[in-house]
Each structure stands twice: as structure tokens, then as C-alpha cells.
Amino acid sequence: MARACREKTFQHRTALFTDWLVKRLLCFTIREQALSELLTIKTDKSLSVSNISEWLCYSPSPLSRIFYELTGMYTEQTVLYLKYLKAIELIHYSNLSHTQIAYACEFSDQSHFNKSFKSFTALTPNEYRNKKSEIIGHYFENVR
């Protein structure tokens, strides 16, 4: 744990702590490990319900119940949320255009990307990019 204190960014410190903690928890099944990788975006798998169902070896209906129990969202909603998280990261750490980000996050087009993004933040991707802070997911708002 002392190593985590020397890390420069909060993100690196939390990643080290998470890895340390997971190693001390009960052993996960292969399915649970795969689901954990998916929910923490440590996978390069295509984010679609059918791909996730196949990857985790569940049919879509039981998978949807599992996602709802774990996240409070059904599979489709969780997939959109994971795409949104990936988009936020790309907005922060790349100079890609919004269209490039939309396709990198597997949205069908920029309109779908804008609509989904706005459903999570109440901002368009462009508004978010203009207001973003140094911390992913946070933005500055003029409150006066």
C-alpha cells in the first residue's frame, strides 16, 4: 500500500488499491472475473448485448437480470453507460473529434452519441469538453 501513496494521480492510486483489494477477496469465478473486467472497462470486447452474452455465456434475458441486480440498469442501459464512460475518457485524454469518439465508442452515428451522452450529463459532448475539469466526469459550471 505504501507504493500507492507514491503514485502521482488519483486514478493510479485507486487502480493500485483496487488490485490490492481484489487479490485479498474471495476467488471469483471465470464469469465473475469477465463481468468485472467488462464493468471496469478493462476489456477490448465490442460493447453489444449479443457480444457480451456470448462472452459471459449467458442468454440475454438472465444476463439482463444480472446486470440489473449489479448496476440497477438492464444490459442495454449498462452498455450505453460503458460507452459513455469510454467517451468521457477519450474527451479528456485525446484530441479526437466528436465523430471519431462516437465511432471509437461504437455508437452508430454522432447523433446517437450526442443523445446518449446528454442523457447521462445533461450536456452535449461539445459543452462537456468546453467545461471539463482535470478530473474525469467533473466539469465547471458558472453558478452566478
N, C-alpha and C positions, 0 to 999 in steps of 0.2 A: 504494500500500500504506500510505502514511502516513495516509490517510483512515481505513483500517480500525482503526488504533490509537486514533483519537479516538472511535470508537463506544463506547457505554456498555455494551451487553450482548454477551456471548459469541456469542449467536445472530446478531446483526447483523454482528459481526466475521467470523464464519465464512461468512456469506452473501456478504459483500463479497469475501472471499478466494476463495471458490468461483467467483463470477462472473469475477473477475480471472483465475483459473487456467484456466477453461473457454475463455475468449477466446484463450488462448495455446496451447491444444491443437489437434490436427488438426481439421479441419472434420468435423462429424458429418453423417450422412445425415438426412433428414427423419424416418425411422423411429427412428433412434437418439436424436434430439432429443425426439421424443414419448415414447419409453421413459424417457429421463432425467427428463422432466417428471413422468411418472407415478410413478417410483420416489422422487422427491424431493417428492412431493405438491404440485407446483406446477400442478395441474390441477383443474378442477371437474367432470371427467368422472365419470360414475357408475362405481363400482368393482364391476364384474361381469366374469366371464370373457368373456362374449359381447360386451359393450361394448368391452372392451379389445382383443379380437381384431379387431373391426370397425375400431376407431380406428387400430390399428397395421397393419392389412391383413395379418394372419396368420391362418391357421386355428388352432383351439385346440391341436391336437397340437404343431405346430412351435413355437408360442408357449410352450407349457409347457416344452419343451426349452430354449428361450432363457432363460426365467426361471430354470430350474434351473441353467444354466451361470452366470448372472449373480448369483443370490442364494442358491443352494443349496436353494431351495424351488420347488415347482411353482406354476403360476399361481394356483390356488385358495388355497394357503397364503400366497402373496405378497399376494393381495387381502385376506385376513384380517389380515395383518400391517399393511398400509397403513391398514385401517380402525382397527386398534388404535392406530397412531401418531396418527391423527386424533382418536381418543377421548382419548388422553393429553393432547393439546394442548387439547382442549375442557375437560377436567377442570381443567387448570391455569389457563386464561385465560377461563373463563366460569363463570357460576353456574347453568348448566343442570342440570336433574335428570338422573339416570341414564337414565331412559326417553327424555328428549329427546335426550340424547347418543347413545343406541342408534339412534334413528331418524335423527339427523343423520349418523351414520356408516354408514347403510344396512344395519344389522342387521335381521333380520326381526322380532325382538322382544327384550325385555330379557333374557330367559333365554339366548338365543343370544349376546347381547352379554356377559353375565356369564361364560358358559362360555368364550368365545373370549378374553376379557380375562384370565381366570385361567390359561389355557393359556400365555400369554406372561409373566405376572408372578408366578404362584402366589398372587395376591391378587385379591379381588373388587374391582370399581371403587370401592365404598364404603371398603374397607380401604385401598386405594391413596390415595384422596382424603384420608383421615384421617392418613396417614403421609407424604404427599408433601413434598418439599423444594422449594426455589426453582428447582432445575434439573429440567427435564422428564426424566422417566424414572428419576429417583432418589427414594428415599424413606428415611425414618429408621426404623431398626429398633432395638429395645431388645435389646442383646446380653448383658445380665447375666443 
